[in-house]
Every structure is written in C-alpha cells, then in structure tokens.
Amino acid sequence: MGFFLSAPIVFLANTVYLPFVISVIIGVPSAILYLFEVVIIITKWKDFNSSFFQLFIARAILNILNFIISFGQRFGKVGLFTNIYLQLPSWVLATIFFFGLYCIHGENIATTLQLFNRLSSILWPFTYEKIWRRFLPLSILLIFITPLSWTIQTFSKDFSSRLQADNQTVTIAMYNNISKKDGNDNPAEYAAYSCVIFMFICLIINIATLFVYKTKVQPQTNKTTSNGLQQTIEKRLTLYAFWTFVGQLLISISTVNKIFYTSMS
C-alpha cells in the first residue's frame, strides 16, 4: 500500500516529470474544450456565423496545433523516445521548433483581434459586424501569414538533439548556421518578445473595453436594465480581463523560460 502512495509522489517530485505532468493536466482539457467548441460552432453555423466566432476558430486551430506539436519537445525532456530523438535530422527538429513558435505568434494576433472585435461591438453595436466582415480576410491573413516573417528563419538554423547528463533526457539545441549567413536572428527570442508585447496590448484593450462599457453602455441601460444584471456584466468583463492577463502572463513566463533554457543548454 505504501508503494502505491509513495511512487506517484516520487514521480511528481522529479523536476523533469513535474512540468510535463502539469502541461498534460492543463493542456489536454483545454485542447478538448477548444475542439468541442469548434465542432459546436461548425455544426450550428447558422447560429454562430459571425466574425467573432470565425476569429475564435482560427485561434482554436492554432491552440490545438501548438498543444500537439509541443509534445515534440516534451517527450525528449522526460526521456521518452531518446534513441529516436538522437537520430532525427536537423530539418525535422527545425520543423518542430518552427510550428511551436509559429503558433505562439498566431495565437497572440488572434487573441488581440478577438479583443478588438469585442471592443468594437460595444463602440459600434450596429455597424461593427459589417466592418469586421469586410476586413475578415485581412484578419485571417494577419493571423496565419504574419507569423512567417518571424519564424521562417528557423529553417536557416542548425538543430541537434542533445543528450543530457542523466543519459536519458534530450533537449533540442539551436545553432546559427554560418554558411547560410543567417546573422544573429533568433526566432525563439522573437516569440518571447511577442508574448510580452501582446500581453500588454491585450491588457490595454481589456481595460479600454471595461472603461467604454462603464462610460457608454451602462448609462444608456440604467433605465431598462436592472442593477443586478449590469453588475453581472461588469463583473464578467472584469474577470475576463483578469484571466486573459493571467493566462498570457503564464504563457510569457513559460516562453521566456524556454528561450533562456534552450540558449543555456
């Protein structure tokens, strides 16, 4: 009986396994929820045919893809498939790295556009959807094409699987390729900067949304809406702003930590 209680504790106490377990516990339900929501939106498209939900689908696709691709690095860090990692060519490792960074940029842009969409719905409730319909193709291009300018340099780098001191775990190391004259461009650093910059941009948009609601919408609805409902809406906006900031803060910390860990490993 003691073994069954102590074994999981010893397993989780290992600093190698703990981040992996936490990422699985958080990531799997999140990915399933995103997938479930996308299925609902698509199957009931008549009810959800709006610019906001189209932006949501774009963000969900990137989130799910990022979660799946992330295991390309996580398996090696916990000592799984070590022999396979050591035999992978540079371009395969570069592809794993590329998609991870690409999805980070895409999610940042998609989140920002979603928040702008919500803010515009409060500022111009009768015309915002027409405006967004017109610029939706451009928004999709921003989400899926713009990240390439910050990540395509990944394929000009050299990658290798580095066996750690325990002779079991593996990390993916990135090096500048002098022969390709790629300079000092570091796509991983760009991703870290992107997370921090977009975190503050989204925080500003959330604060602006809450401010506009309190100064524009709330006074207009005082006569027709109960105070309880107004407080509920305001509370939801505040909580959404808070948890969006917390989520992006955690992603920023995680991304910056990975960058420094990769550069020092």
N, C-alpha and C positions, 0 to 999 in steps of 0.2 A: 504493500500500500504506500509506503514511504517513497518507493521508487517512482510511482506514478505521480506523486505530488512534487518530488524534487526535480525530476527530469525536465518538465516544462520550464521550471524556474531557472535551472542551469542553462537551458537552451536560450531563453529570453535574455539572460544575463550576459550572454556573449554579445559584445558590441558589434560583431559582424552581422548577426542574425536579427537583432532588435530593429534596426531601420527597415530591413526587408519585411518583417512581420507587420510593423506599423503601416508601411506603404500598402501592403496587401489588405489589411483590415480597413483602411480608409479608401483605397483606390478601387477595390472590387465593387463595393456597394455604390460608389459614385459612378463608375462606368456602367453598371447595370441600370442605375436610375436614369442616366443620360440616354441609354439605349431604349429603355422603356418609354421615356418621354418622346423620343424621336418617332418611335413606332406609333404612339398615340396621335401625334401631330400629323403624320403622313396618312394614317388610316382615317382620320377625321379632318381631312384637309379643308373641307368647306367651312369648318368652324374655326380653323387656325390659320387661314390663308391671309397672313399679314406680314409686313416687313419685319416686325419684332421676332416672330417665330422662325422666319427664314434665317435671320441672323443667329437665332438660337441653334438651329440645326447645323449651321456652319461651325459654330463654336463646339457643339457636341461631337461632331465628327473629329475635330482636332483633338478634343479631350480624350476620346476613346482611343484614337490612334496613338496619342502620346503615352497613354497608360500601357498599351500593348508593347510599343517599341521600348519603353523604359526597362522591360524585363531583359532586353538585350544586354544591358549593363548590370542589372541587379543580380542575375543568375551568377555572373562571374564573381561578384563581390561576396557571395555566400558560398563559393566553392562548388557550384554546380556546373557540370559540363566543362570542367577545366581543360581537359585534353582537346576538346573541340575548339575552345577559345584560342588555345595556343597555335592552332593550325589555320585559323581564319586569316585570309589575305587582308591587306590594308584597305582595299576598297569596300569590303564587307563591313569592317569596323567603322569606316567613314560613313557608310550609309546609315548605320545605327545611330551614330552621333548626329548626322545631318537631320534625320527625321525628328529626333528629340528636340533639337534647337529650333527647327522649323515650326513645330507645333507650339512651342513656347511663344514665339513671336505672333503666330496666327491667333492663338487664344487671347493674347494681350490686346490685339487690334479688335478682335470680335467682341470682347468684353467692353471695350471703350465705345464701340459703335452701338452696342445694345444700350448702354447707359445714356448715350446721346439720343437714341431713339426714345427712351423713356422720358428724358427731359423735354424733348420737342413735343411729345404728346401732351405735356402739361402746358407748355408755352402756346402751342397752336393746335388745340384739340380737334379742330375741324379741317385742318389742311395738312397736318404733318404726314398723314399716310400717303397722300398724293405726292408730296415732296420725296418721301423715302422710296416710293415705288419708282420714281424717276431715277433716283441715284442708287438704287439697289444693286444694279450690275457693277457699278463702280465700287460699291462697298464690298462686294464679293471678290472683286479683283484685288482690292486692298488687303483683304484677309488672306487670300491664297497666293498672290503673286509677290506682294511687297516683301514678305519674309525671305524670298530667294536672294534679294540683294544683300542680306546679312548672313546668309547661311551657305550659299553656293561655294564660298571659298573653302568650305570644309573638304571638298574633294581635291584641293591642291595641297593638302597636308598629308603627312605620313602618319599612319596609325599602327600600333602594335599592342598585343596583349602582354601585359607584364605580370609575371608570377611573383606574388608577394613572399615575405619571409617565412610564412607558415607552409609554403609549398602546396597550397590548396586554393586559396582565393586569387582572383585575377582582376586587374583593373585595366581599362583601356587608356593608353597613353597617346597623346597627340604631339607631333613634332613639326617644325617648319621644314618645308622641302626647299632647300637652297637652289636645286637645279631648276625648279619651276618659278623661281623668283616671286614667291607669294608674299614677300615682305613680312611685316610683323602683324598682319591681320589675324585676329583671334576671334572666330565666330562664337566661341564659348563666352568670352568677355562681353560681346555684343548682346548676348542673351541675358546676361546678368544685368547689364545697364538697362536693357529693355524692361525687365521685370520691375526694377526700382522706379524708372521714369513713369511707366504706365500705372504703377501703383498709386503714385501721387496724382496723376492725371485723373484717374478714376475716383480718387478721394475727392478731388475738387468738383467733379461732375456730380457726385452724390450729394455733396454739401449744397451745390447750386440747386439741385432738384428739390431738396428739402426746403431750401430758402424760398424758391419760387412757389412751392405748394403753400407755404405758410403765408406768403405775402399776396399771392394772386388767387389761388384756388380757394383757400379756406375762407377768406372774407366773402366771396361770392356764394358760398354754400351755407353760410351761417343760418339763413332763413329757411332753407329747405332740408338741411341735414342735421341730425341730432349731434350733440356734442360728443356722445359716446362713439359714434361712427367716425367722426373727424379725428378723435384721439386714436382710434384704432388704425386709421390710415396713416396718421403721422408716426405712430409707433412702428408700423411695418416699414415705412420709408427709412426711419432711423436705424432699425435693426438690419435692414438690407444694406445700408451704407456701412454699418459697423462690420458686419460679417464679410462683406465684399473686401473691405480693407484688411481684415484679419487674414482672410484666405490668400489674398495677393501678397501680404507681408510674409506669410509662411512659405509661399512659393518663391519669393525673392530670396529669403534666407537660405532655403534649400538649394536654389540655383547658384547663388554666390558661393555657398559652401562646396558644392560640387566643382565649381571652377577652380577654387583655390586647392582643393584636394587633388584634382587632376594635374594642376600645374606643379604641385609639390611631390607627387607620387613618382 
